[in-house]
Amino acid sequence: MRSNVIYRIFIFIRLFSTCRLQCFYVCRGQPYEIVCEIVSSPPQNNAKVAVLGASGGIGQPLSLLLKNSPLVGELSLFDIAHTPGVAADLSHIETRAHVTGYMGPDQLDAALKGCNVVVIPAGVPRKPGMTRDDLFNTNATIVATLADAVARNCPEAMICIIANPVNSTIPITSEVMKKYGVYNPNRVFGVTTLDIVRANAFVAELKGLDPARVNVPVIGGHAGKTIIPLISQATPKVEFPADQLSALTARIQDAGTEVVKAKAGAGSATLSMAYAGARFTFSVLDAMNGKDGVVECAYVRSEETECKYFSTPLLLGKHGIEKNLGLGKLSAFEENLVADAIGELKGSIKKGEDFVANMK
Ligand SMILES: NC(=O)c1ccc[n+]([C@@H]2O[C@H](COP(=O)([O-])OP(=O)(O)OC[C@H]3O[C@@H](n4cnc5c(N)ncnc54)[C@H](O)[C@@H]3O)[C@@H](O)[C@H]2O)c1
């Protein structure tokens, strides 16, 4: 008698879970077993993500990274210039995200309709000698205008603000959302990920570690002394003598200026920021898709210190911030850095809030 033949049929469907269906049937007197395996592939969803400021130094590479992700179904690119070209260019890439370009204020509402995540790198960058706060006058208006459009068109979206000064643009965004009665503090993020990325890279370099395995939480805000790396909480655990720790902390705080100087008038960090912005957006999307244990630091509405807004590690979930993980145990050195940052942060927050209160 012929031995039983087992036919295995593999069906590849993009799903989160793997399941296995088994059935037997008899054909011409012989029992056959059919095994269907539904094999999981990387998670994806159909998120619609908007990039506002998509033609800029950050906007273009950020849009490229988002276009390359299976997490993005639709990519909506808005800017006041050049978006038709950027969108046409990206749309030729053989990935599934459908790309549409929108240009000018008349097309802003259309760009935002139905968006799940809005990332905002619109605004002017620093030139040598400028602080992030020097950008306030120009960028405050840009961010307030864009936040206004988000409030009207996709109030439920996760809002990720890259535009500087982040310490003020988050209070601005929050106040604009409040004006429309749609403010959800769990969904408004100041993207500080570049500070974490830099801290990881610098610590790995000094200790000869694989940077992909290093994680240094960075708390506080996103400007100068308000950037507070928590080297004592780094994983893997690392230790530095006091003088090296001070120099490393100062380098992380001034890393943006290091790039501004090196670019000599041609702008600030764009490629590393695009990487960091994409990393943060993917974490938000992963968490929205139900992935457990997604933690990122971001500058958000906070009760952790006396500042209304403060960056700490956050557990992200389907609806944005699920839990603020707080500052954790600080070394005496880090406690001093926090104490030193509070005054400047409070000032930047008030400046943002006052700007919206005085807006016509
Ligand atoms: N959060 C961070 O860690 C971080 C890091 C680096 C830079 N930044 C900030 O990101 C911002 C952008 O930097 P960049 O280097 O891409 O600048 P860029 O000048 O190269 O690009 C800015 C883009 O914004 C567009 N824009 C201006 N006004 C707009 C509006 N009203 N609506 C839509 N788009 C508008 C411009 O046309 C331009 O394409 C700056 O404010 C910079 O300081 C933040």
The ligand as an SDF file (V2000), in Angstrom:
LIG
                    3D

 44 48  0  0  0  0  0  0  0  0999 V2000
   13.2590   68.4630   17.7120 N   0  0  0  0  0  0  0  0  0  0  0  0
   14.5110   68.3760   17.3220 C   0  0  0  0  0  0  0  0  0  0  0  0
   15.3040   67.6200   17.8960 O   0  0  0  0  0  0  0  0  0  0  0  0
   15.0010   69.1410   16.1230 C   0  0  0  0  0  0  0  0  0  0  0  0
   16.2230   68.8210   15.5430 C   0  0  0  0  0  0  0  0  0  0  0  0
   16.6330   69.5330   14.4200 C   0  0  0  0  0  0  0  0  0  0  0  0
   15.8240   70.5530   13.9140 C   0  0  0  0  0  0  0  0  0  0  0  0
   14.6540   70.8450   14.5180 N   0  0  0  0  0  0  0  0  0  0  0  0
   13.7750   71.9180   14.0080 C   0  0  0  0  0  0  0  0  0  0  0  0
   13.0080   71.4360   12.9080 O   0  0  0  0  0  0  0  0  0  0  0  0
   12.5890   72.5530   12.1100 C   0  0  0  0  0  0  0  0  0  0  0  0
   12.8330   72.2760   10.6410 C   0  0  0  0  0  0  0  0  0  0  0  0
   14.2050   72.1580   10.3810 O   0  0  0  0  0  0  0  0  0  0  0  0
   14.7410   71.8990    8.8770 P   0  0  0  0  0  0  0  0  0  0  0  0
   16.1980   71.7750    8.9780 O   0  0  0  0  0  0  0  0  0  0  0  0
   13.9330   70.8410    8.2160 O   0  0  0  0  0  0  0  0  0  0  0  0
   14.3750   73.3210    8.2070 O   0  0  0  0  0  0  0  0  0  0  0  0
   14.1760   73.6300    6.6290 P   0  0  0  0  0  0  0  0  0  0  0  0
   14.1810   75.1050    6.4840 O   0  0  0  0  0  0  0  0  0  0  0  0
   15.1180   72.8410    5.8160 O   0  0  0  0  0  0  0  0  0  0  0  0
   12.7130   73.0840    6.3400 O   0  0  0  0  0  0  0  0  0  0  0  0
   11.5650   73.6500    6.9110 C   0  0  0  0  0  0  0  0  0  0  0  0
   10.4200   73.4320    5.9520 C   0  0  0  0  0  0  0  0  0  0  0  0
    9.2590   73.9850    6.5680 O   0  0  0  0  0  0  0  0  0  0  0  0
    8.5130   74.5840    5.5260 C   0  0  0  0  0  0  0  0  0  0  0  0
    7.5580   75.5530    6.0550 N   0  0  0  0  0  0  0  0  0  0  0  0
    7.7680   76.8230    6.4510 C   0  0  0  0  0  0  0  0  0  0  0  0
    6.5980   77.3660    6.8540 N   0  0  0  0  0  0  0  0  0  0  0  0
    5.6450   76.4150    6.7000 C   0  0  0  0  0  0  0  0  0  0  0  0
    4.2540   76.3620    6.9420 C   0  0  0  0  0  0  0  0  0  0  0  0
    3.5830   77.4110    7.4180 N   0  0  0  0  0  0  0  0  0  0  0  0
    3.6040   75.1950    6.6740 N   0  0  0  0  0  0  0  0  0  0  0  0
    4.2650   74.1420    6.2130 C   0  0  0  0  0  0  0  0  0  0  0  0
    5.5800   74.1200    5.9440 N   0  0  0  0  0  0  0  0  0  0  0  0
    6.2600   75.2560    6.1980 C   0  0  0  0  0  0  0  0  0  0  0  0
    9.5550   75.2150    4.6020 C   0  0  0  0  0  0  0  0  0  0  0  0
    9.0150   75.4790    3.3170 O   0  0  0  0  0  0  0  0  0  0  0  0
   10.6040   74.1220    4.5880 C   0  0  0  0  0  0  0  0  0  0  0  0
   10.3900   73.2090    3.5550 O   0  0  0  0  0  0  0  0  0  0  0  0
   13.3650   73.7500   12.6540 C   0  0  0  0  0  0  0  0  0  0  0  0
   12.5250   74.4780   13.5070 O   0  0  0  0  0  0  0  0  0  0  0  0
   14.4810   73.1190   13.4550 C   0  0  0  0  0  0  0  0  0  0  0  0
   14.9470   73.9620   14.4760 O   0  0  0  0  0  0  0  0  0  0  0  0
   14.2240   70.1520   15.6080 C   0  0  0  0  0  0  0  0  0  0  0  0
  1  2  1  0
  2  3  2  0
  2  4  1  0
  4  5  1  0
  4 44  2  0
  5  6  2  0
  6  7  1  0
  7  8  2  0
  8  9  1  0
  8 44  1  0
  9 10  1  0
  9 42  1  0
 10 11  1  0
 11 12  1  0
 11 40  1  0
 12 13  1  0
 13 14  1  0
 14 15  2  0
 14 16  1  0
 14 17  1  0
 17 18  1  0
 18 19  2  0
 18 20  1  0
 18 21  1  0
 21 22  1  0
 22 23  1  0
 23 24  1  0
 23 38  1  0
 24 25  1  0
 25 26  1  0
 25 36  1  0
 26 27  1  0
 26 35  1  0
 27 28  2  0
 28 29  1  0
 29 30  1  0
 29 35  2  0
 30 31  1  0
 30 32  2  0
 32 33  1  0
 33 34  2  0
 34 35  1  0
 36 37  1  0
 36 38  1  0
 38 39  1  0
 40 41  1  0
 40 42  1  0
 42 43  1  0
M  CHG  2   8   1  16  -1
M  END
$$$$
